Amino acid sequence: MKNSVWVLASLVFLHSMTAVAVPNLTASGGSTSYHPGDLAPVVVDGSLTLTDGAGQPIDGVKISISTNFVVGEDQLAFVNAGGVTGSYNATSGVLTLSGPDTPAHFEAALRTVTYQNLKSGNRTLGVRQVTFSIGATRLYFPDNHHYYEFITAPDITWTHARAAAALRTYYGLQGYLVTVTSAAENDFITSKLSGNGWMGANTPDFTIPRTWSWVTGPENGTAFFIQTTCDAFHICGTTNQGMYSNWETREPNNSAGIENCAHFKTSGQWNDYPDDATLDFGSIAGYVTEYGGMLGDPTPQLSGSKNVQVTACEANCSTCSDANTCTTCNFGFTVVGGDCQVTAASIPTLTEWGTIFFSMLMGSAAFVALRKRNAASPS
């Protein structure tokens, strides 16, 4: 019996030490510029690489505008390669490529991904971070190098969601019910939600004051909020120093004395709720699983990011090939070495001024004559 136990333990140990071949995704360096004169899309990263040492098919890849996404302006697109298909969600800024297909076909498709700004004027300038992550359902957050997945499970209880998240893995990364430690992380998660979803926050108490803690993931056991009676400003407690919370106004309120679990609302704010979501059917759409940061996790290269810089032309420039290289200038200026400068060639001559003045004069005279003709015409 002892020998059998020893053999079993040895097999488990060897399995844990066995390297599993996983895909490797690498974005190229530098950034891509999108200029005011650009009407056509620009390729985000034509040199991206995607390999798989085991040669296994890939089920999908997510491409998301993970930073500074602007609804109604930003659009991603791609060209089919092999059997890779895809669709873009204009509300969340996520382009989903689906397989299964070979790494080579996915690499070819990813190299065609384009960014386009649909707004003709007064675009929102600045960097859009475009992130590529392997997997049909996971999204990568560059700030903490973690992955997130919304699992649709209507009316699932918090307890069942916690257990289900802990059973999920992603290329060796251990899953857990999501924890949120910053406003940026919260914004990223909620911008990709498909409905109200459970998070890994809980309190064992049902009477105020009570302490809310993260009970999953690397933050397991970390207290982040002390709930008290709501004050005149509808603030219902205090966030611990160095911690983060985003409760909705008048929350948490422990309605009916049975709310000790937390969930995201689609607005991005948080609400306390009973463990048994079936008490109010339709309120919970699922839960969010996070991957990354757990002790013993591997470090696979499953994602990469590329910045797209939406630029503006310099002063006195009407169109430019990039922020510092003008191609045409406003009236009175001439392109000199990519800059708009006042030169002798750009200043109108006396003859040109005369032509301009004559055209303006004739235009005014024609307008006056037209008004007189209209006034004389019977109605």
Helices and strands as residue ranges (DSSP letters): H 2-17, E 23-26, E 31-34, E 42-43, E 49-52, E 58-67, E 74-77, E 85-89, E 94-101, H 103-110, E 114-117, E 126-134, E 139-141, E 146-152, H 158-166, E 169-170, E 173-177, H 183-191, E 197-202, E 210-214, E 222-227, E 237-239, G 255-257, E 261-264, E 270-273, G 277-280, E 286-291, E 303-310, E 317-322, E 325-329, E 334-336, E 339-341, G 344-346, H 350-376
